[in-house]
Amino acid sequence: MTDARIIDGKEFAAGFRVRVAAGVAALAAEGIARPGLATVLVGADPASEVYVRSKGKTAAEIGMASFDHRLPAETTEAQLLELIGRLNKDADVNGILVQMPLPAHIDSAHVLMAIDPAKDVDGFHPMNVGRLGSIAAGAPLDFPVPCTPLGCSMLLTDALGSLSGKNAVVVGRSTLVGRPVAQLLLRADCTVTIGHSRTRDLDALCRTADILVVAIGKPEFVKSDWIKPGAAVIDVGINRLPAGDGKAKLVGDVAFAEAMKVAGHLTPVPGGVGPMTVACLMYNTLQATRRAAGLPFVAV
């Protein structure tokens, strides 16, 4: 068997951002104010700071307005909720993203609940979670969907075409990735099983998958003998390991080199799912702007 075909998330995301930018330009041509994305970062987590900067840079590149709110780590929950309340009422803000994780003294559930569901471009508000959980097969995604799962779904559809009838296994049951990915695969008419740390014979379950999505947060956890020959493997994991030169190397949750010899399609780390997360955030912000303007949903 030949090596797996690489699913190039970086290339796909670049093309997707171009289409989102065209959607932003189309709004301007209709006299509608450009979309506005507000990001909120509490504290100074280095990884979060890099991620927030990337979002602001991407927003500017595709013609969106970016409102960056940096708050000290000692910010109280009440102060954060007050800011969210102001952003909810701000007509220039179409999307609100509060960067996770928050400091331990702030209840993340309270914060997510406070965001206007129409501006919840991360797709984490319970109302949007419920809509995804009850969506019919093939129904339009005309509401905010979590960005990383949406990116996974797009990459799979681009690589495989129709996903109907395929056996899909999702390794990981988090509310951020595992569960919403499973809902999106059900929408695409897959037969879906979720595996996790308590699943018996997890390796055998994975070998049944035509589509294997791994989001368990353990470096190189899935080995080649866990993968059905020819399966499409989406590796959501991002793990930092010592590189031996004082630096860290990024690896996924799948042992990439050996998986290449078995899988039919495989995402690399980095350059696979990661670039899609920011691109889908911009897409969600564009769609939120269209809804606020009373325009119909149009996929890009």
Contacts in CASP RR format, 6 or more apart in sequence:
PFRMAT RR
TARGET T0000
AUTHOR 0000-0000-0000
METHOD contacts of the structure
MODEL  1
MTDARIIDGKEFAAGFRVRVAAGVAALAAEGIARPGLATVLVGADPASEV
YVRSKGKTAAEIGMASFDHRLPAETTEAQLLELIGRLNKDADVNGILVQM
PLPAHIDSAHVLMAIDPAKDVDGFHPMNVGRLGSIAAGAPLDFPVPCTPL
GCSMLLTDALGSLSGKNAVVVGRSTLVGRPVAQLLLRADCTVTIGHSRTR
DLDALCRTADILVVAIGKPEFVKSDWIKPGAAVIDVGINRLPAGDGKAKL
VGDVAFAEAMKVAGHLTPVPGGVGPMTVACLMYNTLQATRRAAGLPFVAV
1 229 0 8 1.000
1 230 0 8 1.000
1 261 0 8 1.000
1 262 0 8 1.000
3 260 0 8 1.000
3 261 0 8 1.000
4 230 0 8 1.000
4 233 0 8 1.000
4 259 0 8 1.000
4 260 0 8 1.000
4 261 0 8 1.000
4 262 0 8 1.000
4 263 0 8 1.000
4 264 0 8 1.000
4 265 0 8 1.000
4 266 0 8 1.000
5 159 0 8 1.000
5 264 0 8 1.000
5 265 0 8 1.000
5 266 0 8 1.000
6 265 0 8 1.000
6 266 0 8 1.000
6 267 0 8 1.000
6 268 0 8 1.000
7 155 0 8 1.000
7 158 0 8 1.000
7 159 0 8 1.000
7 232 0 8 1.000
7 234 0 8 1.000
7 265 0 8 1.000
7 266 0 8 1.000
7 267 0 8 1.000
7 268 0 8 1.000
7 272 0 8 1.000
8 268 0 8 1.000
8 271 0 8 1.000
8 272 0 8 1.000
9 155 0 8 1.000
9 267 0 8 1.000
9 271 0 8 1.000
9 272 0 8 1.000
9 273 0 8 1.000
9 274 0 8 1.000
9 275 0 8 1.000
9 276 0 8 1.000
10 271 0 8 1.000
10 272 0 8 1.000
10 275 0 8 1.000
12 154 0 8 1.000
12 155 0 8 1.000
12 158 0 8 1.000
12 275 0 8 1.000
12 276 0 8 1.000
13 274 0 8 1.000
13 275 0 8 1.000
13 276 0 8 1.000
13 278 0 8 1.000
13 279 0 8 1.000
14 275 0 8 1.000
16 154 0 8 1.000
16 276 0 8 1.000
16 279 0 8 1.000
16 280 0 8 1.000
16 283 0 8 1.000
16 300 0 8 1.000
17 58 0 8 1.000
17 61 0 8 1.000
17 62 0 8 1.000
17 279 0 8 1.000
17 282 0 8 1.000
19 300 0 8 1.000
20 62 0 8 1.000
20 279 0 8 1.000
20 282 0 8 1.000
20 283 0 8 1.000
20 286 0 8 1.000
20 300 0 8 1.000
21 61 0 8 1.000
21 62 0 8 1.000
21 63 0 8 1.000
22 300 0 8 1.000
23 286 0 8 1.000
23 300 0 8 1.000
24 34 0 8 1.000
24 35 0 8 1.000
24 62 0 8 1.000
24 63 0 8 1.000
24 64 0 8 1.000
24 286 0 8 1.000
25 63 0 8 1.000
27 33 0 8 1.000
27 34 0 8 1.000
27 35 0 8 1.000
27 286 0 8 1.000
27 289 0 8 1.000
27 290 0 8 1.000
27 293 0 8 1.000
28 34 0 8 1.000
32 289 0 8 1.000
32 293 0 8 1.000
32 295 0 8 1.000
33 92 0 8 1.000
34 63 0 8 1.000
34 64 0 8 1.000
34 65 0 8 1.000
34 289 0 8 1.000
35 64 0 8 1.000
35 65 0 8 1.000
35 94 0 8 1.000
35 95 0 8 1.000
35 285 0 8 1.000
35 286 0 8 1.000
35 288 0 8 1.000
35 289 0 8 1.000
36 59 0 8 1.000
36 64 0 8 1.000
36 65 0 8 1.000
36 66 0 8 1.000
36 67 0 8 1.000
36 92 0 8 1.000
36 93 0 8 1.000
36 94 0 8 1.000
36 95 0 8 1.000
36 285 0 8 1.000
36 289 0 8 1.000
37 55 0 8 1.000
37 56 0 8 1.000
37 59 0 8 1.000
37 64 0 8 1.000
37 65 0 8 1.000
37 66 0 8 1.000
37 67 0 8 1.000
37 93 0 8 1.000
37 94 0 8 1.000
37 95 0 8 1.000
37 97 0 8 1.000
37 121 0 8 1.000
37 281 0 8 1.000
37 282 0 8 1.000
37 285 0 8 1.000
38 66 0 8 1.000
38 67 0 8 1.000
38 68 0 8 1.000
38 69 0 8 1.000
38 87 0 8 1.000
38 90 0 8 1.000
38 93 0 8 1.000
38 95 0 8 1.000
38 96 0 8 1.000
38 97 0 8 1.000
39 52 0 8 1.000
39 55 0 8 1.000
39 56 0 8 1.000
39 66 0 8 1.000
39 67 0 8 1.000
39 68 0 8 1.000
39 69 0 8 1.000
39 97 0 8 1.000
39 99 0 8 1.000
40 69 0 8 1.000
40 71 0 8 1.000
40 80 0 8 1.000
40 83 0 8 1.000
40 84 0 8 1.000
40 87 0 8 1.000
40 96 0 8 1.000
40 97 0 8 1.000
40 98 0 8 1.000
40 99 0 8 1.000
41 48 0 8 1.000
41 49 0 8 1.000
41 52 0 8 1.000
41 68 0 8 1.000
41 69 0 8 1.000
41 70 0 8 1.000
41 71 0 8 1.000
41 99 0 8 1.000
42 71 0 8 1.000
42 72 0 8 1.000
42 73 0 8 1.000
42 75 0 8 1.000
42 80 0 8 1.000
42 98 0 8 1.000
42 99 0 8 1.000
42 102 0 8 1.000
42 103 0 8 1.000
42 106 0 8 1.000
43 70 0 8 1.000
43 71 0 8 1.000
43 72 0 8 1.000
43 73 0 8 1.000
43 75 0 8 1.000
43 103 0 8 1.000
44 73 0 8 1.000
45 101 0 8 1.000
48 99 0 8 1.000
48 100 0 8 1.000
48 101 0 8 1.000
51 99 0 8 1.000
52 68 0 8 1.000
52 99 0 8 1.000
54 278 0 8 1.000
55 66 0 8 1.000
55 97 0 8 1.000
55 278 0 8 1.000
55 281 0 8 1.000
56 66 0 8 1.000
56 68 0 8 1.000
58 278 0 8 1.000
58 279 0 8 1.000
58 282 0 8 1.000
59 65 0 8 1.000
59 66 0 8 1.000
59 282 0 8 1.000
59 285 0 8 1.000
60 66 0 8 1.000
62 282 0 8 1.000
64 282 0 8 1.000
64 285 0 8 1.000
64 286 0 8 1.000
65 92 0 8 1.000
67 87 0 8 1.000
67 92 0 8 1.000
67 93 0 8 1.000
69 83 0 8 1.000
71 79 0 8 1.000
71 80 0 8 1.000
71 83 0 8 1.000
73 103 0 8 1.000
74 103 0 8 1.000
75 103 0 8 1.000
75 106 0 8 1.000
76 105 0 8 1.000
76 106 0 8 1.000
77 105 0 8 1.000
77 106 0 8 1.000
77 107 0 8 1.000
77 110 0 8 1.000
77 111 0 8 1.000
80 98 0 8 1.000
80 102 0 8 1.000
80 106 0 8 1.000
80 111 0 8 1.000
81 110 0 8 1.000
81 111 0 8 1.000
81 114 0 8 1.000
84 96 0 8 1.000
84 98 0 8 1.000
84 111 0 8 1.000
84 114 0 8 1.000
84 115 0 8 1.000
85 114 0 8 1.000
87 93 0 8 1.000
87 96 0 8 1.000
87 119 0 8 1.000
88 96 0 8 1.000
88 114 0 8 1.000
88 115 0 8 1.000
88 116 0 8 1.000
88 119 0 8 1.000
93 119 0 8 1.000
94 119 0 8 1.000
94 121 0 8 1.000
94 285 0 8 1.000
94 288 0 8 1.000
94 289 0 8 1.000
94 292 0 8 1.000
95 119 0 8 1.000
95 120 0 8 1.000
95 121 0 8 1.000
95 284 0 8 1.000
95 285 0 8 1.000
95 288 0 8 1.000
96 115 0 8 1.000
96 116 0 8 1.000
96 119 0 8 1.000
96 120 0 8 1.000
96 121 0 8 1.000
97 121 0 8 1.000
97 122 0 8 1.000
97 281 0 8 1.000
98 111 0 8 1.000
98 112 0 8 1.000
98 115 0 8 1.000
98 122 0 8 1.000
100 108 0 8 1.000
101 108 0 8 1.000
102 108 0 8 1.000
102 111 0 8 1.000
112 120 0 8 1.000
112 124 0 8 1.000
112 125 0 8 1.000
112 126 0 8 1.000
113 125 0 8 1.000
113 126 0 8 1.000
115 125 0 8 1.000
117 125 0 8 1.000
117 127 0 8 1.000
117 128 0 8 1.000
117 144 0 8 1.000
118 288 0 8 1.000
118 291 0 8 1.000
118 292 0 8 1.000
119 288 0 8 1.000
120 127 0 8 1.000
120 128 0 8 1.000
120 144 0 8 1.000
121 144 0 8 1.000
121 147 0 8 1.000
121 281 0 8 1.000
121 284 0 8 1.000
121 285 0 8 1.000
121 288 0 8 1.000
122 144 0 8 1.000
122 146 0 8 1.000
122 147 0 8 1.000
122 281 0 8 1.000
122 284 0 8 1.000
123 129 0 8 1.000
123 144 0 8 1.000
123 145 0 8 1.000
123 146 0 8 1.000
123 147 0 8 1.000
123 284 0 8 1.000
124 146 0 8 1.000
124 175 0 8 1.000
124 176 0 8 1.000
125 144 0 8 1.000
128 143 0 8 1.000
128 144 0 8 1.000
128 145 0 8 1.000
129 175 0 8 1.000
129 180 0 8 1.000
131 143 0 8 1.000
132 143 0 8 1.000
132 145 0 8 1.000
132 146 0 8 1.000
132 180 0 8 1.000
132 183 0 8 1.000
132 184 0 8 1.000
133 183 0 8 1.000
135 141 0 8 1.000
135 183 0 8 1.000
135 187 0 8 1.000
136 187 0 8 1.000
137 186 0 8 1.000
137 187 0 8 1.000
137 188 0 8 1.000
137 189 0 8 1.000
138 187 0 8 1.000
138 188 0 8 1.000
138 189 0 8 1.000
139 187 0 8 1.000
140 297 0 8 1.000
140 299 0 8 1.000
141 150 0 8 1.000
141 187 0 8 1.000
141 299 0 8 1.000
142 287 0 8 1.000
142 291 0 8 1.000
142 297 0 8 1.000
144 284 0 8 1.000
144 287 0 8 1.000
144 288 0 8 1.000
145 180 0 8 1.000
145 184 0 8 1.000
145 280 0 8 1.000
145 284 0 8 1.000
146 176 0 8 1.000
146 177 0 8 1.000
146 180 0 8 1.000
147 276 0 8 1.000
147 277 0 8 1.000
147 278 0 8 1.000
147 280 0 8 1.000
147 281 0 8 1.000
147 284 0 8 1.000
148 176 0 8 1.000
148 177 0 8 1.000
148 236 0 8 1.000
148 273 0 8 1.000
148 274 0 8 1.000
148 276 0 8 1.000
148 277 0 8 1.000
148 280 0 8 1.000
149 177 0 8 1.000
149 178 0 8 1.000
149 180 0 8 1.000
149 181 0 8 1.000
149 183 0 8 1.000
149 184 0 8 1.000
150 184 0 8 1.000
150 276 0 8 1.000
150 280 0 8 1.000
150 283 0 8 1.000
150 284 0 8 1.000
151 273 0 8 1.000
151 276 0 8 1.000
151 277 0 8 1.000
151 279 0 8 1.000
151 280 0 8 1.000
152 177 0 8 1.000
152 181 0 8 1.000
152 184 0 8 1.000
152 213 0 8 1.000
152 234 0 8 1.000
152 236 0 8 1.000
152 273 0 8 1.000
152 276 0 8 1.000
153 181 0 8 1.000
153 184 0 8 1.000
153 185 0 8 1.000
153 188 0 8 1.000
154 276 0 8 1.000
154 280 0 8 1.000
155 234 0 8 1.000
155 267 0 8 1.000
155 272 0 8 1.000
155 273 0 8 1.000
155 276 0 8 1.000
156 163 0 8 1.000
156 188 0 8 1.000
156 211 0 8 1.000
156 232 0 8 1.000
156 234 0 8 1.000
157 163 0 8 1.000
157 188 0 8 1.000
159 232 0 8 1.000
159 265 0 8 1.000
160 166 0 8 1.000
160 211 0 8 1.000
160 232 0 8 1.000
160 265 0 8 1.000
162 188 0 8 1.000
163 185 0 8 1.000
163 188 0 8 1.000
163 189 0 8 1.000
163 190 0 8 1.000
163 211 0 8 1.000
164 188 0 8 1.000
164 189 0 8 1.000
164 190 0 8 1.000
165 189 0 8 1.000
165 190 0 8 1.000
165 191 0 8 1.000
166 190 0 8 1.000
166 191 0 8 1.000
166 210 0 8 1.000
166 211 0 8 1.000
167 190 0 8 1.000
167 191 0 8 1.000
167 193 0 8 1.000
167 208 0 8 1.000
167 209 0 8 1.000
167 210 0 8 1.000
167 211 0 8 1.000
168 182 0 8 1.000
168 185 0 8 1.000
168 190 0 8 1.000
168 191 0 8 1.000
168 192 0 8 1.000
168 193 0 8 1.000
168 209 0 8 1.000
168 210 0 8 1.000
168 211 0 8 1.000
168 212 0 8 1.000
168 213 0 8 1.000
169 192 0 8 1.000
169 193 0 8 1.000
169 194 0 8 1.000
169 195 0 8 1.000
169 205 0 8 1.000
169 206 0 8 1.000
169 208 0 8 1.000
169 209 0 8 1.000
169 211 0 8 1.000
169 212 0 8 1.000
169 213 0 8 1.000
170 178 0 8 1.000
170 181 0 8 1.000
170 182 0 8 1.000
170 185 0 8 1.000
170 192 0 8 1.000
170 193 0 8 1.000
170 194 0 8 1.000
170 195 0 8 1.000
170 213 0 8 1.000
170 215 0 8 1.000
171 195 0 8 1.000
171 196 0 8 1.000
171 202 0 8 1.000
171 206 0 8 1.000
171 212 0 8 1.000
171 213 0 8 1.000
171 214 0 8 1.000
171 215 0 8 1.000
171 216 0 8 1.000
171 221 0 8 1.000
171 222 0 8 1.000
171 253 0 8 1.000
172 178 0 8 1.000
172 194 0 8 1.000
172 195 0 8 1.000
172 196 0 8 1.000
172 214 0 8 1.000
172 215 0 8 1.000
172 216 0 8 1.000
173 179 0 8 1.000
173 194 0 8 1.000
173 195 0 8 1.000
173 196 0 8 1.000
174 215 0 8 1.000
177 215 0 8 1.000
177 236 0 8 1.000
178 194 0 8 1.000
178 213 0 8 1.000
178 215 0 8 1.000
179 194 0 8 1.000
181 213 0 8 1.000
181 215 0 8 1.000
181 236 0 8 1.000
182 192 0 8 1.000
182 194 0 8 1.000
185 192 0 8 1.000
185 211 0 8 1.000
185 213 0 8 1.000
186 192 0 8 1.000
190 211 0 8 1.000
193 205 0 8 1.000
193 208 0 8 1.000
195 202 0 8 1.000
195 205 0 8 1.000
196 216 0 8 1.000
197 216 0 8 1.000
199 205 0 8 1.000
202 226 0 8 1.000
203 223 0 8 1.000
203 225 0 8 1.000
203 226 0 8 1.000
206 212 0 8 1.000
206 222 0 8 1.000
206 226 0 8 1.000
206 227 0 8 1.000
206 228 0 8 1.000
207 225 0 8 1.000
207 226 0 8 1.000
207 227 0 8 1.000
207 228 0 8 1.000
208 228 0 8 1.000
209 227 0 8 1.000
209 228 0 8 1.000
209 231 0 8 1.000
210 228 0 8 1.000
210 231 0 8 1.000
210 232 0 8 1.000
211 231 0 8 1.000
211 232 0 8 1.000
211 234 0 8 1.000
212 222 0 8 1.000
212 226 0 8 1.000
212 227 0 8 1.000
212 228 0 8 1.000
212 231 0 8 1.000
212 232 0 8 1.000
212 233 0 8 1.000
212 234 0 8 1.000
213 233 0 8 1.000
213 234 0 8 1.000
213 236 0 8 1.000
214 221 0 8 1.000
214 222 0 8 1.000
214 233 0 8 1.000
214 234 0 8 1.000
214 235 0 8 1.000
214 236 0 8 1.000
214 237 0 8 1.000
214 253 0 8 1.000
214 254 0 8 1.000
215 236 0 8 1.000
215 237 0 8 1.000
215 253 0 8 1.000
216 237 0 8 1.000
216 253 0 8 1.000
217 237 0 8 1.000
217 239 0 8 1.000
217 253 0 8 1.000
218 239 0 8 1.000
218 253 0 8 1.000
219 239 0 8 1.000
219 241 0 8 1.000
219 251 0 8 1.000
219 252 0 8 1.000
219 253 0 8 1.000
220 239 0 8 1.000
220 251 0 8 1.000
220 252 0 8 1.000
220 253 0 8 1.000
220 254 0 8 1.000
220 255 0 8 1.000
220 256 0 8 1.000
221 253 0 8 1.000
221 254 0 8 1.000
221 255 0 8 1.000
222 233 0 8 1.000
222 235 0 8 1.000
222 253 0 8 1.000
222 254 0 8 1.000
222 255 0 8 1.000
222 259 0 8 1.000
223 255 0 8 1.000
223 258 0 8 1.000
223 259 0 8 1.000
224 255 0 8 1.000
224 258 0 8 1.000
224 259 0 8 1.000
224 261 0 8 1.000
224 262 0 8 1.000
225 262 0 8 1.000
227 233 0 8 1.000
227 259 0 8 1.000
227 262 0 8 1.000
227 263 0 8 1.000
228 262 0 8 1.000
229 262 0 8 1.000
229 264 0 8 1.000
230 262 0 8 1.000
230 263 0 8 1.000
230 264 0 8 1.000
230 265 0 8 1.000
231 262 0 8 1.000
231 263 0 8 1.000
231 264 0 8 1.000
231 265 0 8 1.000
232 263 0 8 1.000
232 264 0 8 1.000
232 265 0 8 1.000
232 266 0 8 1.000
233 254 0 8 1.000
233 259 0 8 1.000
233 263 0 8 1.000
233 264 0 8 1.000
233 265 0 8 1.000
233 266 0 8 1.000
233 267 0 8 1.000
234 267 0 8 1.000
234 273 0 8 1.000
235 252 0 8 1.000
235 253 0 8 1.000
235 254 0 8 1.000
235 256 0 8 1.000
235 266 0 8 1.000
235 267 0 8 1.000
235 268 0 8 1.000
235 269 0 8 1.000
235 272 0 8 1.000
235 273 0 8 1.000
236 253 0 8 1.000
236 273 0 8 1.000
237 252 0 8 1.000
237 253 0 8 1.000
237 269 0 8 1.000
237 273 0 8 1.000
238 250 0 8 1.000
238 252 0 8 1.000
238 269 0 8 1.000
238 270 0 8 1.000
238 274 0 8 1.000
239 250 0 8 1.000
239 251 0 8 1.000
239 252 0 8 1.000
239 253 0 8 1.000
240 248 0 8 1.000
240 249 0 8 1.000
240 250 0 8 1.000
241 248 0 8 1.000
241 249 0 8 1.000
241 250 0 8 1.000
241 251 0 8 1.000
242 248 0 8 1.000
242 249 0 8 1.000
243 249 0 8 1.000
250 269 0 8 1.000
250 270 0 8 1.000
251 269 0 8 1.000
252 269 0 8 1.000
254 266 0 8 1.000
254 269 0 8 1.000
256 266 0 8 1.000
256 268 0 8 1.000
256 269 0 8 1.000
259 266 0 8 1.000
260 266 0 8 1.000
267 273 0 8 1.000
283 300 0 8 1.000
286 300 0 8 1.000
287 297 0 8 1.000
290 296 0 8 1.000
290 297 0 8 1.000
290 298 0 8 1.000
291 297 0 8 1.000
END
